[in-house]
Amino acid sequence: MTVVFDIIRSILDSSEEHKAGFGKDVPSMLKTAGILLVIVSLVCLATSIICSMITSGTKICINEITFTIGLFMICLSKFFDYGSKLEQDAEELI
């Protein structure tokens, strides 16, 4: 989670420096943060399954909020990638 927050801080810092809406590295950083959040959710699911087998319990849980935010960030990275390409095309026309 610390890495995810560091990535988000880097995105915000780069947007302040460049004064542009869509940076070239923002989509890849957003996608990385989203993938990390999805992995965290899957690790929680795996540990939950392992613990339930050890303790012969039946409760298996997944952090659905983290999983959903991860998927949202992956989708948002596609939007920023498209915006970055549009911005680059507009700069070529000028």
C-alpha positions as CSV (number, residue, x, y, z in Angstrom):
1,M,0.0,0.0,0.0
2,T,2.9,2.3,0.6
3,V,4.1,1.8,-2.9
4,V,0.6,2.7,-4.2
5,F,0.6,5.9,-2.2
6,D,4.1,6.7,-3.4
7,I,3.0,6.3,-7.0
8,I,0.0,8.5,-6.5
9,R,2.2,11.2,-4.9
10,S,4.5,10.9,-7.9
11,I,1.6,11.4,-10.3
12,L,0.4,14.5,-8.4
13,D,4.0,15.9,-8.2
14,S,4.5,15.4,-12.0
15,S,1.2,17.1,-12.8
16,E,2.2,20.1,-10.8
17,E,5.6,20.3,-12.5
18,H,4.4,20.0,-16.1
19,K,1.2,22.0,-15.7
20,A,-0.4,19.6,-18.2
21,G,-3.4,17.4,-17.8
22,F,-2.0,14.2,-19.2
23,G,1.6,13.3,-18.6
24,K,3.4,10.7,-20.6
25,D,4.3,8.5,-17.6
26,V,1.0,8.9,-15.7
27,P,-0.9,6.0,-17.5
28,S,1.8,3.5,-16.8
29,M,2.1,4.6,-13.1
30,L,-1.7,4.4,-12.7
31,K,-1.8,0.9,-14.2
32,T,1.0,-0.2,-11.9
33,A,-0.9,1.1,-8.9
34,G,-4.0,-0.6,-10.0
35,I,-2.2,-3.9,-10.6
36,L,-0.6,-3.7,-7.1
37,L,-4.0,-3.1,-5.5
38,V,-5.5,-6.1,-7.3
39,I,-2.5,-8.2,-6.2
40,V,-3.0,-7.1,-2.6
41,S,-6.6,-8.2,-2.7
42,L,-5.6,-11.6,-4.2
43,V,-2.9,-12.1,-1.5
44,C,-5.6,-11.4,1.1
45,L,-7.8,-14.0,-0.5
46,A,-5.0,-16.5,-0.6
47,T,-4.1,-16.0,3.0
48,S,-7.7,-16.2,4.0
49,I,-8.0,-19.6,2.2
50,I,-4.9,-20.9,3.8
51,C,-5.9,-19.8,7.3
52,S,-9.4,-21.3,6.8
53,M,-7.8,-24.6,5.8
54,I,-5.5,-24.6,8.8
55,T,-8.2,-23.7,11.3
56,S,-10.9,-25.7,9.5
57,G,-13.0,-22.6,9.3
58,T,-15.3,-21.7,6.5
59,K,-14.8,-17.9,6.4
60,I,-13.1,-16.8,3.2
61,C,-12.8,-13.1,2.6
62,I,-11.5,-10.7,0.0
63,N,-11.1,-7.0,0.3
64,E,-13.6,-6.1,-2.5
65,I,-13.0,-2.3,-2.0
66,T,-9.3,-2.6,-2.7
67,F,-10.0,-4.9,-5.7
68,T,-12.6,-2.5,-7.1
69,I,-10.4,0.5,-6.7
70,G,-7.5,-1.4,-8.4
71,L,-9.7,-2.3,-11.4
72,F,-10.9,1.4,-11.5
73,M,-7.3,2.6,-11.6
74,I,-6.5,0.2,-14.4
75,C,-9.5,1.5,-16.4
76,L,-8.5,5.1,-15.6
77,S,-5.0,4.4,-16.9
78,K,-6.6,3.6,-20.3
79,F,-8.4,7.0,-20.2
80,F,-5.1,8.8,-19.4
81,D,-3.3,6.9,-22.1
82,Y,-5.9,8.0,-24.7
83,G,-5.7,11.6,-23.4
84,S,-1.9,11.6,-23.6
85,K,-2.1,10.4,-27.2
86,L,-4.6,13.1,-28.1
87,E,-2.4,15.7,-26.4
88,Q,0.6,14.5,-28.4
89,D,-1.4,14.6,-31.6
90,A,-2.6,18.2,-30.9
91,E,1.0,19.3,-30.2
92,E,2.1,17.9,-33.5
93,L,-0.5,19.9,-35.3
94,I,0.6,23.2,-33.8
